[in-house]
C-alpha cells in the first residue's frame, strides 16, 4: 500500500542527510523483515510448547486458568504459534494467521496483566501486547509486497 501523503506535505528533513540513501534503500525491506521476525518468534514459542515444555505440561497451566478441555487449548495455542507464525514469516495467508495471533494475544494480555502487570520480567503482558499489535498491523495491511500472498496474487 502506498504511504498516505497529501500534495502539500513536505518530506521530513533528515538530521543526518547522509543516511537518506541507506534509509531509502532499506525501507522496502523493513516491513517484510518485521513480518518474518514476528513469525519466527511465534514459531519458536510454538515449538517450545510442543517439544521443550511439552503440551501436557502446557495443558496443566491452561487447566489452572480454567480452560477446558485444557489439552485441546494447549495444542490450539502451540499450533497457532508454530503454524501461524510460519505462515506470517513467509507471508502466506497473512491476514488469517495474523487474526489468530491477535486473538490469542488479546487472551494472553488478559491473563498476564492480571498475574504480573505490564513488565515481562514480572511475568507481565508487555510481550503479548507487542506481538498482538504487530500482528494487528499485518491483519490490517496484509502480507505486503515481498510475501507469498502477493506472489500468488491473492489476499484475504
SULLIN-V53346 format. One record per pair of residues at least 6 apart in sequence whose C-alpha atoms are under 7 Angstrom apart, sorted by the first residue. I is the first residue (numbers start at 0). J is the second residue. D is the distance in Angstrom with one decimal. If there is no record, write none. Layout:
[[I;J;D] [I;J;D]]
//
This chain:
[[31;145;6.2] [34;87;6.2] [34;88;5.6] [35;87;6.6] [35;88;3.8] [35;89;6.5] [36;88;6.7] [38;84;3.9] [38;85;5.7] [38;87;4.9] [38;88;4.3] [39;84;6.1] [39;85;6.6] [39;88;6.1] [41;80;4.8] [41;81;6.1] [41;84;4.8] [42;80;5.5] [42;81;4.0] [42;82;6.8] [42;84;4.9] [42;85;6.0] [43;81;6.8] [44;80;6.5] [45;77;4.3] [45;78;6.2] [45;80;4.6] [45;81;4.3] [46;77;6.9] [46;81;6.0] [48;54;5.7] [48;57;6.7] [48;77;5.8] [49;77;6.5] [54;73;6.0] [54;74;6.5] [55;70;6.6] [57;73;5.8] [58;69;4.9] [58;70;4.8] [58;73;5.0] [59;69;6.9] [61;69;5.3] [61;73;6.8] [62;69;5.1] [66;72;6.9] [79;99;6.9] [83;96;4.9] [86;92;6.4] [86;93;6.4] [86;96;6.5] [87;93;5.3] [87;96;6.2] [87;97;6.9] [89;146;6.0] [89;147;6.3] [90;142;4.9] [90;146;4.4] [90;147;5.2] [90;148;5.9] [91;146;6.7] [91;147;5.1] [91;148;5.1] [92;148;6.4] [93;137;7.0] [93;141;5.9] [93;142;5.3] [94;137;6.4] [94;138;4.6] [94;141;5.6] [94;155;6.4] [97;134;4.9] [97;135;6.6] [97;137;6.1] [97;138;5.2] [98;138;6.0] [100;131;6.6] [100;134;6.2] [101;131;4.9] [101;134;5.8] [101;135;6.1] [104;127;5.3] [104;128;6.9] [104;130;7.0] [104;131;5.1] [105;131;6.9] [107;127;6.1] [108;124;5.1] [108;127;5.7] [108;128;6.4] [111;122;6.5] [111;123;5.0] [111;124;5.0] [112;123;5.4] [112;124;5.2] [114;123;6.7] [115;121;5.3] [115;122;4.9] [115;123;4.2] [116;123;4.7] [116;124;6.5] [117;123;4.5] [117;124;4.9] [117;125;5.4] [118;124;6.3] [118;125;5.6] [119;125;5.6] [119;126;6.3] [142;148;6.3] [143;149;6.7] [148;154;5.9]]
//
